């Protein structure tokens, strides 16, 4: 098979790594890819959100399958454009992608189909936002409706700050993404991510996972795109997972069917589990998580290309499914200053370090004079796997210590509090 992967981050490198191991893979291409992906695929320049560029490349290469990594191309309708050309795609069309593209749409979907989530109000004016906030207690949660690159959620214990956030968003601080707001009740508990592979009829679950959003040890510092992740989550037992399937997974798929929304790809359900065990959906994403993917795919015991292709053809039920009885820890190495301003172009040393149980995925990297250099905030993911979390953590941190570049930093506590994670409010 000829396969094209859209995207160029750590998640996409992990997808390419998994696909390249398949005996079904004859040619692997990426758009735009990164230096790590270039070692196992042919990289093509271009904007993966540009439908014309993607379809032209896919037709020119005569690809059999396109796997979409990030949400941007899905929201742009790239999957629809490819399917219109008769090309199989792992990823939902624009209608399905609205689960992530619009928080108002997503929350309304949950309410309409009886899927548990925090009580909410959709606001398009400051007066509506004031009324919604005045009726609630802290913490005050304000979310921009549209995609905002992780900058659209505001949590505050002060009413005045929440009102100020509403005013700025409605005033255009995030453009069209903030012209509609969702104000919702705060939830307290432990978060867990559940990745659902579905062709709209059947589904399979990857291992549960949990990411670390804060930049610094002890869950301090600003929010980031994710400084690490681990899988599986020890405190999610079989009974809880069955409850998640009954209350979230199955109603979500039934809701999409009732709304006549075709869906073939990933549904990422971000969940909050209260101290009493109540399950609520915080958000949906329509693609694999980053940094969760880098921890999850090494635990999948099968042919990932077969999964993606069968799912794209509506034949997921025909694929065998197994997960390795291992633990996985992903430590993200970032550039000094991230998630704020950071320098680029620093040479990276240690990428040639090889050791069993350690895998390095590239994200914010580039080639300069034949040398791999930093080119982003989150530069690398170092993944350790082993029969226990202690061994997986040791592998991950051994791999991280072997890599050096100016300004490199990473958290030292990824997966250290996995059995009794701190309860948080969102």
C-alpha positions in Angstrom: 0.0 0.0 0.0 1.0 3.6 -0.6 0.2 5.8 2.4 0.3 9.5 3.0 0.4 11.0 6.5 -0.7 14.6 7.0 1.1 16.6 9.7 4.6 17.1 11.0 4.6 16.8 14.8 5.5 14.2 17.4 2.2 12.6 17.0 2.6 12.2 13.3 6.2 10.8 13.7 4.7 8.2 16.1 2.0 7.3 13.5 4.6 7.1 10.8 6.7 4.8 13.0 3.8 2.5 13.6 2.7 2.4 10.0 6.2 1.8 8.7 6.4 -1.5 10.7 3.4 -2.9 8.7 4.2 -5.5 6.0 1.3 -3.9 4.1 3.3 -0.6 3.7 5.1 -0.4 0.4 5.5 3.4 0.2 5.2 5.9 3.0 4.8 9.7 2.4 4.4 12.7 4.7 3.1 16.2 4.2 5.0 18.2 5.5 6.7 15.7 7.9 9.8 16.5 9.9 13.4 15.3 9.9 12.5 12.2 12.0 9.7 11.3 9.7 12.1 11.8 6.7 14.1 8.8 7.9 11.2 6.5 7.3 9.0 8.3 4.7 9.3 10.7 1.8 8.4 14.2 3.0 6.6 16.7 0.7 6.4 20.4 1.4 2.9 21.9 1.6 0.0 22.9 3.8 -1.9 19.9 5.0 -5.0 22.2 5.5 -5.1 23.1 1.8 -7.6 20.7 0.2 -6.3 21.3 -3.3 -2.7 20.7 -2.4 -3.5 17.5 -0.5 -5.7 16.0 -3.2 -3.2 16.9 -5.9 -0.4 15.2 -4.0 -2.5 12.2 -3.1 -3.5 11.7 -6.8 0.0 12.3 -8.1 1.4 9.6 -5.7 -1.6 7.3 -6.3 -1.9 6.7 -2.6 -4.3 4.1 -1.2 -4.8 5.7 2.2 -4.4 9.1 3.8 -4.0 9.3 7.6 -4.7 12.7 9.0 -2.8 13.6 12.1 -3.9 17.0 13.4 -7.3 18.6 13.7 -6.7 21.5 11.3 -7.0 19.5 8.0 -10.1 17.7 9.3 -11.8 21.0 10.1 -10.8 22.4 6.7 -12.6 19.5 5.0 -9.6 17.7 3.7 -11.1 14.3 4.4 -14.2 15.2 2.4 -12.2 16.4 -0.5 -10.1 13.2 -0.6 -13.2 11.0 -0.3 -14.8 12.9 -3.2 -11.7 11.7 -5.3 -12.3 8.1 -4.2 -9.3 8.0 -1.8 -9.7 6.3 1.5 -9.1 8.5 4.6 -8.5 7.7 8.3 -10.2 10.8 9.8 -13.7 12.3 9.9 -15.2 14.7 7.5 -15.9 18.3 8.3 -19.3 17.5 9.9 -17.7 15.0 12.3 -14.8 17.4 13.0 -17.2 19.9 14.5 -17.0 18.0 17.7 -13.7 19.6 18.2 -14.0 22.7 16.0 -16.9 24.1 18.0 -17.3 23.8 21.8 -20.9 25.1 21.5 -21.7 22.4 19.0 -19.9 19.7 21.1 -21.7 20.7 24.3 -25.0 20.8 22.5 -24.4 17.4 21.0 -23.7 16.0 24.5 -26.8 17.5 26.0 -29.0 16.4 23.0 -27.8 12.8 23.4 -27.7 12.4 27.2 -23.9 12.3 27.5 -22.7 13.5 30.9 -20.9 16.9 30.9 -20.8 20.0 33.0 -23.8 22.3 32.9 -23.2 25.1 30.4 -24.5 28.3 28.8 -23.7 29.4 25.2 -23.2 33.2 25.0 -22.8 35.6 22.1 -23.0 38.9 23.9 -21.4 40.3 27.1 -24.8 40.6 28.8 -25.4 36.9 28.2 -21.9 36.1 29.5 -22.5 38.2 32.7 -25.8 36.5 33.4 -24.2 33.1 32.9 -21.3 33.9 35.3 -23.5 35.6 37.9 -25.5 32.4 38.2 -22.4 30.3 38.9 -19.9 29.8 41.7 -16.1 29.8 41.3 -14.1 28.4 39.6 -15.5 30.3 36.6 -14.9 28.5 33.3 -15.0 30.4 30.1 -14.2 28.7 26.7 -13.9 30.2 23.3 -16.1 28.3 20.9 -13.6 27.8 18.1 -10.1 26.4 17.7 -7.6 28.6 19.5 -4.4 26.5 19.6 -4.8 25.8 23.3 -5.4 29.5 24.2 -9.2 29.5 24.4 -9.9 28.2 27.9 -9.9 30.6 30.9 -10.3 29.4 34.5 -10.5 31.9 37.4 -11.7 32.2 41.0 -12.4 35.9 40.5 -15.6 37.0 38.8 -14.0 40.2 37.6 -11.3 38.2 35.8 -13.8 35.9 34.2 -15.8 38.9 33.0 -12.7 40.5 31.6 -11.9 37.4 29.7 -15.4 37.3 28.2 -15.0 41.0 27.1 -11.7 40.4 25.5 -12.9 37.3 23.6 -16.1 38.8 22.4 -14.0 41.9 21.4 -12.0 39.8 19.0 -8.8 38.8 20.9 -9.0 35.4 19.3 -10.8 36.5 16.2 -13.8 34.5 15.1 -12.9 31.7 17.6 -14.0 33.8 20.5 -17.2 35.4 19.0 -19.2 32.7 20.7 -18.5 31.6 24.3 -19.3 28.6 26.4 -19.6 29.3 30.2 -19.8 26.2 32.2 -19.7 24.8 35.8 -16.4 23.8 37.2 -15.7 20.1 37.8 -13.3 18.6 40.4 -11.7 15.2 40.0 -9.1 13.2 38.1 -8.7 13.5 34.3 -8.2 10.6 31.9 -8.0 10.4 28.1 -9.8 7.7 26.2 -9.0 7.2 22.5 -11.8 5.6 20.5 -11.1 4.1 17.0 -14.4 3.9 15.1 -15.7 3.4 11.6 -19.2 4.6 12.7 -20.5 1.1 13.3 -18.0 -0.7 15.6 -15.2 0.7 17.8 -12.1 -0.3 19.6 -10.3 1.4 22.6 -6.6 2.1 22.9 -5.1 2.1 26.4 -6.3 4.8 28.7 -3.8 7.6 29.1 -3.1 10.8 31.0 -1.1 13.8 30.0 0.8 16.5 32.0 -0.3 19.9 30.9 1.7 22.2 33.1 5.2 23.3 32.1 6.9 22.6 35.5 7.3 19.8 38.0 4.5 19.5 40.6 1.9 20.7 38.0 3.2 24.2 38.3 3.7 26.9 35.7 1.6 27.8 32.6 -0.5 25.3 30.6 1.2 23.8 27.6 0.3 21.5 24.7 1.5 18.7 27.0 4.9 18.0 28.7 4.5 14.2 28.8 2.0 11.4 29.1 1.7 7.8 30.4 -0.4 4.8 29.7 -2.3 2.9 30.9 -3.9 4.8 33.8 -3.6 2.4 36.8 -6.7 3.7 38.7 -9.1 3.1 35.7 -10.1 -0.5 36.3 -12.2 -2.8 34.2 -15.4 -1.8 35.9 -14.8 1.9 35.4 -13.8 1.4 31.8 -17.1 -0.5 31.2 -19.0 2.4 32.7 -17.1 4.8 30.4 -18.1 2.7 27.4 -21.8 2.6 28.5 -22.1 6.3 29.5 -19.8 7.9 27.0 -18.5 5.8 24.1 -21.7 4.1 23.0 -24.0 7.2 23.4 -21.4 9.2 21.4 -21.5 6.8 18.5 -25.2 6.5 18.7 -25.6 10.3 18.7 -23.4 10.6 15.6 -25.6 8.0 13.9 -28.8 9.8 14.9 -27.4 13.1 13.6 -26.6 11.3 10.3 -22.9 12.2 10.8 -20.6 9.7 9.1 -17.4 9.1 11.2 -14.3 7.1 10.4 -11.3 7.8 12.6 -10.5 8.8 16.2 -12.7 10.2 18.9 -10.6 11.4 21.8 -12.8 11.8 24.9 -11.3 13.9 27.6 -13.0 12.8 30.9 -13.2 14.0 34.5 -13.8 11.4 37.1 -15.2 13.0 40.3 -14.2 11.8 43.9 -17.5 10.0 43.9 -16.8 8.3 40.6 -19.1 10.4 38.4 -17.9 10.5 34.8 -18.2 13.8 32.8 -16.9 14.6 29.3 -14.7 17.7 29.4 -14.2 17.8 25.6 -14.0 15.8 22.4 -11.1 15.9 20.0 -11.3 14.3 16.6 -7.8 13.0 16.3 -5.2 11.3 18.5 -3.8 13.3 21.3 -0.3 14.8 21.4 1.7 13.8 23.6 -0.6 10.7 24.3 -0.1 9.1 20.9 3.6 8.7 21.5 2.9 6.7 24.6 -0.1 4.8 23.2 1.1 3.4 19.9 4.1 1.5 21.4 1.5 -0.4 23.5 -0.6 -1.4 20.5 0.0 -5.1 19.6 -1.0 -5.3 16.0 -0.8 -3.7 12.6 -1.7 0.0 12.9 -1.9 0.4 9.1 -4.4 -2.4 8.9 -6.4 -0.7 11.6 -6.4 2.6 9.8 -7.2 1.2 6.4 -9.9 -1.1 7.6 -11.5 1.7 9.6 -11.4 4.0 6.5 -13.3 1.3 4.6 -15.9 0.6 7.3 -14.4 -2.8 8.2 -13.0 -2.2 11.6 -14.8 -5.2 13.1 -12.7 -7.5 10.9 -9.4 -6.5 12.5 -7.9 -8.3 15.4 -7.2 -6.1 18.4 -4.7 -6.6 21.2 -2.8 -4.3 23.6 0.6 -5.2 25.1 0.8 -5.8 28.8 3.4 -3.1 29.2 3.6 0.4 30.6 4.6 3.5 28.6 6.0 6.9 29.6 6.5 9.8 27.3 8.8 12.7 28.4 8.7 15.8 26.2 11.9 17.8 25.8 11.1 21.5 25.2 12.9 24.7 24.3 13.7 27.1 27.1 10.9 29.7 27.3 8.1 27.4 26.1 5.1 27.9 26.1 6.2 31.5 25.7 8.9 32.8 23.3 11.8 30.5 22.6 14.9 30.4 20.4 15.2 28.2 17.4 18.1 26.7 15.4 20.1 25.0 18.3 21.9 21.8 17.2 20.5 18.6 18.9 23.0 16.1 20.2 22.3 12.5 21.2 19.6 11.5 18.7 21.8 8.6 17.6 21.5 7.0 21.1 19.9 3.5 20.7 18.7 1.3 23.5 16.0 -1.3 23.8 12.7 0.1 25.2 13.5 3.7 24.3 12.0 5.4 21.3 12.5 9.1 20.3 9.9 10.9 18.2 10.7 14.3 16.7 8.3 17.2 16.8 9.8 20.8 16.7 12.9 20.0 14.6 14.4 21.0 11.3 17.5 20.3 9.2 20.2 23.0 8.9 23.4 22.2 7.0 22.7 18.5 7.4 22.3 18.9 11.2 19.0 18.4 13.2 18.2 21.6 15.0 15.4 22.9 17.2 12.5 24.5 15.4 9.6 24.5 17.9 8.5 24.7 21.5 8.0 21.0 22.1 11.1 19.5 20.3 11.2 15.8 21.1 9.3 13.0 22.8 11.3 10.3 24.5 9.3 7.2 25.2 10.2 4.4 27.6 8.3 1.1 27.7 8.6 -1.7 30.2 6.7 -4.3 32.2 6.4 -1.8 35.1 6.0 2.0 35.3 9.3 2.1 37.3 11.1 0.5 34.4 9.3 2.6 31.8 10.2 5.8 33.6 13.8 4.8 34.0 14.0 4.1 30.2 12.3 7.4 29.3 14.6 9.5 31.5 17.7 7.6 30.5 16.8 8.5 26.9 16.1 12.1 27.8 19.4 12.5 29.6 21.3 11.3 26.5 19.9 14.2 24.4 21.3 17.7 24.6 20.6 21.1 23.1 20.9 24.7 24.3 18.0 25.6 26.6 16.5 22.0 26.7 14.2 21.3 29.7 11.8 18.6 30.6 9.7 17.7 33.6 11.2 15.2 36.1 7.9 13.9 37.5 6.1 12.4 34.5 4.0 9.4 35.7 5.4 9.7 39.2 2.0 10.3 40.8 0.1 7.9 38.6 -1.6 5.8 41.3 -3.1 8.7 43.2 -3.0 11.8 40.9 -3.9 15.1 42.4 -7.5 16.1 42.0 -7.9 19.2 39.9 -10.7 21.6 39.0 -11.6 22.4 35.4 
